[in-house]
Amino acid sequence: MTKQAKKRAYDSSGRKAQAEETRHAILKAARRIFLARGYAGTTMPAIAEEAGIALDTVYAAVGKKPALMRLLVETAISGQDEVVPAEQRDYVRAIRAAPDAATKLKIYAMALGGIQPRLAPIFAVLQAAAALEPDLKALWQEISRRRAANMRLLAEDLMATGQTRPDLSLSQIADIIWSMNAPEYFLLLVEQRGWTVEEFARWLADAWTRLLLDKSGN
């Protein structure tokens, strides 16, 4: 490799690292301000000031305020600054590889123990703003539908083990999990009732096992 090619590779790598650092600073500042002030009370100049980044750079990196809220929600679900599709997440792969339904449910419950502390507070901001902002209402509805579709896939995976209750349909299993993995459910027990995140995750695993799996041995 020539010196010029090495320099171009170095420059490209450096620019990418700088862009990632800028994006991380914006997301961190935006989350802090959205949670403190709500959606309506948050401005892009305030986020830029908090992040120590020029306002034009903020817009170039993440777009306008609705796009930034979408990014915050999606990255909270993914657990990193980049959006990771569901099928590429480690816990989803682990669920699909697990040999029995109880293990699948436990893996998912433990994963939610990591996801919901990030997601639920910012999702509450989104839900409150959805009534006033059409773009955010569409986002809230989109995520709800997507979560329901993903729970149907999980229900199919569980039923394929032959270990689910025979009196429950695929749709019922999916809807039960969907209702209990909601950010609102997490906030009810953890924020309002004072459960620890660990207690919440253990409860989900135990409750889903009792509610969804066939204990008759058939």
C-alpha positions in Angstrom: 0.0 0.0 0.0 1.3 3.4 -1.0 1.8 6.2 1.6 -1.1 8.1 -0.1 -3.4 5.0 0.2 -2.4 4.6 3.8 -3.2 8.2 4.5 -6.6 7.9 2.8 -7.4 4.8 4.9 -6.3 6.6 8.1 -8.3 9.7 7.2 -11.4 7.6 6.5 -11.0 5.7 9.8 -10.5 8.9 11.7 -13.5 10.6 10.2 -15.7 7.5 11.0 -14.5 7.5 14.6 -15.2 11.3 14.9 -18.7 10.8 13.4 -19.4 8.0 15.9 -18.2 10.2 18.8 -20.4 13.1 17.6 -23.4 10.9 17.2 -22.9 9.4 20.7 -22.6 12.9 22.2 -25.8 14.0 20.5 -27.8 10.9 21.6 -26.6 11.2 25.2 -27.5 14.9 25.4 -30.8 14.4 23.6 -31.9 11.6 26.0 -31.0 13.7 29.0 -32.9 16.7 27.9 -35.9 14.8 26.5 -36.3 13.0 29.8 -35.9 16.2 31.8 -38.1 18.5 29.7 -40.3 16.3 27.6 -40.6 16.4 23.9 -42.3 19.8 23.6 -39.9 21.4 26.0 -36.8 20.2 24.2 -35.2 22.2 21.4 -32.5 21.3 19.0 -30.3 24.3 20.0 -30.5 23.0 23.6 -29.3 19.6 22.6 -26.5 21.1 20.5 -25.4 23.2 23.5 -25.6 20.3 25.9 -23.6 18.1 23.5 -21.0 20.9 22.8 -21.6 20.6 19.1 -22.7 23.1 16.5 -26.4 23.1 15.7 -25.8 22.5 11.9 -23.7 19.5 12.8 -26.5 18.1 15.0 -28.9 18.4 12.1 -26.4 16.8 9.7 -25.8 13.9 12.0 -29.3 13.0 13.2 -31.8 15.1 11.3 -34.7 17.1 12.8 -36.3 16.6 16.2 -38.8 13.8 15.2 -36.0 11.9 13.4 -33.9 12.3 16.6 -36.6 10.9 18.7 -37.0 7.9 16.4 -33.3 7.3 16.6 -33.3 7.5 20.4 -36.1 4.9 20.6 -34.5 2.6 18.0 -31.1 2.7 19.6 -32.6 2.2 23.1 -34.1 -1.0 21.7 -30.9 -2.0 20.0 -28.7 -1.2 23.0 -26.1 0.8 21.0 -25.7 3.9 18.9 -26.6 2.1 15.7 -30.0 0.5 14.9 -29.7 -3.3 15.0 -32.5 -5.3 13.3 -34.2 -7.8 15.6 -32.9 -10.9 13.9 -29.3 -9.7 14.3 -29.5 -9.1 18.1 -27.6 -11.6 20.2 -30.5 -12.4 22.5 -32.8 -13.2 19.6 -30.3 -15.6 18.2 -29.9 -17.2 21.6 -33.7 -17.6 21.9 -33.9 -19.3 18.6 -31.0 -21.6 19.4 -32.4 -22.6 22.9 -33.7 -26.2 23.0 -36.8 -25.7 25.1 -39.6 -23.1 25.7 -38.8 -22.3 29.3 -35.2 -21.4 28.4 -36.4 -19.3 25.5 -38.7 -17.3 27.8 -36.0 -16.9 30.4 -33.6 -15.5 27.8 -36.1 -13.0 26.6 -37.1 -11.9 30.1 -33.5 -11.4 31.0 -33.0 -9.4 27.8 -35.9 -7.2 28.7 -34.2 -6.5 32.0 -31.4 -4.9 30.0 -33.6 -3.2 27.3 -36.4 -1.6 29.4 -34.3 0.6 31.6 -33.1 2.3 28.4 -36.3 2.1 26.4 -39.2 2.6 28.8 -38.4 6.2 30.0 -37.8 7.5 26.5 -40.8 5.6 25.1 -43.0 7.3 27.7 -41.8 10.7 26.3 -42.7 9.5 22.8 -46.1 8.3 23.9 -46.9 11.6 25.6 -45.8 13.5 22.5 -47.7 11.3 20.0 -51.0 13.0 20.7 -49.5 16.3 19.4 -47.1 15.3 16.7 -48.3 13.2 13.8 -44.8 11.9 13.0 -44.4 10.7 16.5 -47.9 9.1 16.6 -46.9 7.2 13.4 -43.7 6.1 15.1 -45.5 5.0 18.3 -48.0 2.9 16.2 -45.2 1.5 14.0 -43.2 0.3 17.0 -46.3 -1.2 18.6 -47.2 -3.1 15.4 -43.6 -4.3 15.0 -43.4 -5.5 18.5 -46.6 -7.4 18.0 -45.3 -9.0 14.8 -42.0 -10.0 16.6 -44.0 -11.5 19.4 -45.9 -13.6 16.9 -42.6 -15.0 15.7 -41.6 -15.7 19.2 -44.9 -17.5 19.8 -44.3 -19.6 16.7 -40.9 -20.5 18.0 -42.4 -21.5 21.4 -45.2 -23.5 19.9 -42.7 -25.4 17.7 -41.2 -26.9 20.9 -44.5 -28.7 21.6 -44.4 -27.4 25.2 -47.0 -24.6 25.2 -50.5 -25.0 26.6 -52.8 -26.7 24.2 -55.7 -24.4 25.1 -53.8 -21.2 24.0 -53.7 -20.2 20.4 -50.7 -18.7 18.6 -52.4 -15.2 18.7 -53.1 -15.6 22.5 -49.6 -16.5 23.3 -48.2 -13.6 21.2 -50.6 -11.1 22.8 -49.9 -12.2 26.3 -46.1 -11.7 25.8 -46.8 -8.5 23.9 -48.8 -7.0 26.8 -46.2 -7.9 29.4 -43.2 -6.8 27.5 -44.6 -3.3 27.0 -42.5 -0.3 28.3 -45.7 0.8 30.2 -45.8 -2.5 32.1 -42.1 -2.1 33.1 -42.7 1.5 34.3 -45.7 0.4 36.4 -43.8 -2.2 38.4 -40.3 -0.6 38.5 -41.0 3.1 38.6 -44.4 3.2 40.3 -44.2 0.1 42.6 -40.5 0.1 43.3 -39.5 -3.3 41.9 -35.8 -3.7 41.0 -35.0 -4.5 37.4 -33.8 -8.0 38.5 -37.1 -8.7 40.2 -39.0 -7.6 37.1 -37.0 -9.8 34.8 -37.3 -12.9 37.2 -41.1 -12.2 37.5 -41.5 -12.1 33.7 -39.7 -15.4 33.2 -41.7 -17.1 36.0 -45.0 -15.6 35.0 -44.6 -16.5 31.3 -43.6 -20.0 32.2 -46.6 -20.5 34.4 -49.0 -18.8 32.0 -47.9 -20.2 28.7 -46.3 -23.6 29.1 -48.0 -27.0 29.5 -47.3 -28.5 32.9 -49.3 -31.7 32.3 -46.3 -33.5 30.9 -48.3 -34.3 27.7 
